[in-house]
Amino acid sequence: MPTDKILKLISSFQLFTLAESLGGVESLVSHPATMTHAIVPEEERKRLKLTDGLVRFSIGIEDPADLIEDLKATLEVI
């Protein structure tokens, strides 16, 4: 999936916050290729299997049913 579509997807969640780990208890979603590993050369990211299509979720303390519903609703958009 192209990076622009990935970024649109991960910014569409209602409960997952688009952020790198903040050390909190909330659920997060991030795109390592443009966030945490943006300074790593593309060839090195590929070698490490950190593809442009990789999306990382950190699950917090929200109700699991609410998180699942947010995932389903957002994935239906794509």
Backbone as CSV, one residue per row, in Angstrom:
resi,resn,N_x,N_y,N_z,CA_x,CA_y,CA_z,C_x,C_y,C_z
1,MET,0.854,-1.174,0.000,0.000,0.000,0.000,0.903,1.242,0.000
2,PRO,0.621,2.208,-0.848,1.440,3.432,-0.907,1.439,4.187,0.425
3,THR,2.532,4.879,0.689,2.694,5.599,1.952,1.573,6.594,2.195
4,ASP,1.116,7.302,1.161,0.056,8.291,1.367,-1.228,7.632,1.860
5,LYS,-1.530,6.438,1.362,-2.723,5.727,1.827,-2.541,5.224,3.254
6,ILE,-1.336,4.777,3.584,-1.045,4.335,4.954,-1.239,5.504,5.913
7,LEU,-0.706,6.668,5.573,-0.819,7.831,6.445,-2.276,8.272,6.589
8,LYS,-3.050,8.175,5.517,-4.477,8.497,5.606,-5.174,7.507,6.531
9,LEU,-4.846,6.233,6.372,-5.444,5.200,7.221,-5.152,5.460,8.692
10,ILE,-3.880,5.630,9.034,-3.547,5.718,10.454,-3.982,7.038,11.086
11,SER,-4.301,8.030,10.275,-4.815,9.276,10.841,-6.343,9.252,10.945
12,SER,-6.968,8.171,10.521,-8.430,8.067,10.522,-9.012,7.408,11.766
13,PHE,-8.177,6.840,12.609,-8.683,6.168,13.804,-9.313,7.162,14.772
14,GLN,-10.292,6.692,15.512,-10.946,7.516,16.525,-10.308,7.324,17.904
15,LEU,-9.923,6.087,18.222,-9.381,5.796,19.558,-7.868,5.689,19.585
16,PHE,-7.274,5.245,18.493,-5.819,5.126,18.422,-5.234,6.500,18.084
17,THR,-4.322,6.965,18.915,-3.671,8.253,18.683,-2.453,8.053,17.796
18,LEU,-2.309,8.893,16.781,-1.148,8.839,15.903,0.023,9.462,16.646
19,ALA,0.925,8.604,17.130,2.065,9.094,17.923,3.065,7.978,18.135
20,GLU,4.289,8.388,18.420,5.292,7.434,18.878,4.994,7.182,20.344
21,SER,5.600,6.177,20.928,5.326,5.827,22.314,5.549,7.026,23.227
22,LEU,4.543,7.316,24.006,4.607,8.446,24.936,4.741,7.976,26.382
23,GLY,4.822,6.659,26.587,4.933,6.123,27.938,3.632,6.193,28.706
24,GLY,2.522,6.387,28.005,1.226,6.488,28.654,0.446,5.194,28.546
25,VAL,-0.842,5.279,28.822,-1.690,4.089,28.833,-2.677,4.063,27.660
26,GLU,-2.593,5.072,26.782,-3.518,5.134,25.659,-3.017,4.286,24.487
27,SER,-3.950,3.866,23.638,-3.594,3.100,22.447,-3.039,4.037,21.388
28,LEU,-1.974,3.575,20.726,-1.282,4.391,19.735,-1.160,3.638,18.419
29,VAL,-1.019,4.372,17.348,-0.709,3.820,16.041,0.416,4.668,15.463
30,SER,1.373,4.002,14.800,2.480,4.755,14.207,2.915,4.102,12.908
31,HIS,3.671,4.864,12.136,4.203,4.422,10.855,5.721,4.551,10.942
32,PRO,6.412,3.466,11.327,7.857,3.539,11.551,8.657,4.155,10.407
33,ALA,8.290,3.901,9.158,9.064,4.409,8.021,9.090,5.930,7.955
34,THR,8.054,6.583,8.476,8.017,8.051,8.435,8.118,8.671,9.822
35,MET,8.214,7.831,10.835,8.272,8.365,12.198,9.561,7.900,12.889
36,THR,9.505,6.806,13.621,10.635,6.353,14.438,11.875,5.996,13.640
37,HIS,11.711,5.523,12.410,12.847,5.082,11.598,13.030,5.918,10.331
38,ALA,12.516,7.124,10.341,12.579,7.977,9.159,14.016,8.304,8.750
39,ILE,14.943,8.338,9.697,16.333,8.682,9.361,17.139,7.479,8.883
40,VAL,16.560,6.282,9.011,17.248,5.072,8.555,17.116,4.994,7.037
41,PRO,18.213,4.820,6.327,18.132,4.724,4.860,17.166,3.612,4.419
42,GLU,16.480,3.848,3.308,15.468,2.915,2.818,16.027,1.501,2.650
43,GLU,17.226,1.364,2.124,17.823,0.040,1.923,17.994,-0.696,3.254
44,GLU,18.397,0.038,4.288,18.569,-0.556,5.617,17.222,-0.946,6.217
45,ARG,16.207,-0.090,6.035,14.860,-0.439,6.528,14.366,-1.713,5.854
46,LYS,14.575,-1.827,4.546,14.142,-3.042,3.835,14.870,-4.268,4.374
47,ARG,16.170,-4.129,4.617,16.949,-5.244,5.160,16.404,-5.673,6.524
48,LEU,15.938,-4.711,7.290,15.394,-4.983,8.628,13.908,-5.359,8.593
49,LYS,13.346,-5.434,7.383,11.915,-5.754,7.187,10.995,-4.657,7.725
50,LEU,11.488,-3.419,7.747,10.679,-2.272,8.146,10.169,-1.600,6.876
51,THR,9.190,-2.234,6.248,8.680,-1.763,4.968,7.817,-0.510,5.133
52,ASP,7.571,0.169,4.025,6.732,1.359,4.055,5.290,1.026,4.425
53,GLY,4.892,-0.231,4.276,3.533,-0.641,4.613,3.348,-1.076,6.056
54,LEU,4.424,-1.056,6.840,4.335,-1.484,8.236,3.644,-0.431,9.085
55,VAL,2.636,-0.853,9.830,1.931,-0.003,10.781,2.071,-0.656,12.147
56,ARG,2.418,0.142,13.156,2.638,-0.396,14.502,1.523,0.074,15.419
57,PHE,0.959,-0.876,16.160,-0.071,-0.570,17.146,0.472,-0.850,18.538
58,SER,0.213,0.060,19.451,0.482,-0.147,20.870,-0.868,-0.091,21.561
59,ILE,-1.238,-1.200,22.188,-2.570,-1.302,22.784,-2.544,-0.794,24.219
60,GLY,-3.486,0.097,24.518,-3.580,0.690,25.846,-4.663,0.033,26.685
61,ILE,-5.241,0.809,27.585,-6.194,0.253,28.553,-7.658,0.496,28.182
62,GLU,-7.900,0.998,26.979,-9.276,1.204,26.561,-10.008,-0.139,26.480
63,ASP,-11.309,-0.074,26.429,-12.124,-1.290,26.314,-11.749,-2.008,25.011
64,PRO,-11.398,-3.305,25.092,-11.006,-4.045,23.883,-12.068,-4.018,22.787
65,ALA,-13.324,-4.090,23.147,-14.396,-4.071,22.142,-14.402,-2.737,21.392
66,ASP,-14.132,-1.641,22.090,-14.079,-0.327,21.439,-12.900,-0.244,20.473
67,LEU,-11.759,-0.791,20.868,-10.577,-0.781,20.003,-10.813,-1.626,18.747
68,ILE,-11.422,-2.780,18.923,-11.726,-3.649,17.784,-12.697,-2.948,16.835
69,GLU,-13.698,-2.282,17.384,-14.658,-1.564,16.547,-13.978,-0.432,15.780
70,ASP,-13.053,0.268,16.432,-12.309,1.334,15.753,-11.473,0.756,14.613
71,LEU,-10.827,-0.374,14.856,-10.048,-1.031,13.807,-10.934,-1.423,12.629
72,LYS,-12.054,-2.065,12.931,-12.965,-2.503,11.866,-13.483,-1.311,11.057
73,ALA,-13.931,-0.287,11.733,-14.511,0.878,11.052,-13.480,1.563,10.156
74,THR,-12.265,1.697,10.653,-11.227,2.376,9.874,-10.771,1.508,8.697
75,LEU,-10.632,0.226,8.908,-10.200,-0.664,7.823,-11.250,-0.770,6.723
76,GLU,-12.522,-0.598,7.072,-13.570,-0.616,6.053,-13.433,0.539,5.087
77,VAL,-12.821,1.632,5.536,-12.620,2.803,4.683,-11.703,2.481,3.517
78,ILE,-10.709,1.612,3.758,-9.787,1.282,2.692,-10.270,0.056,1.967
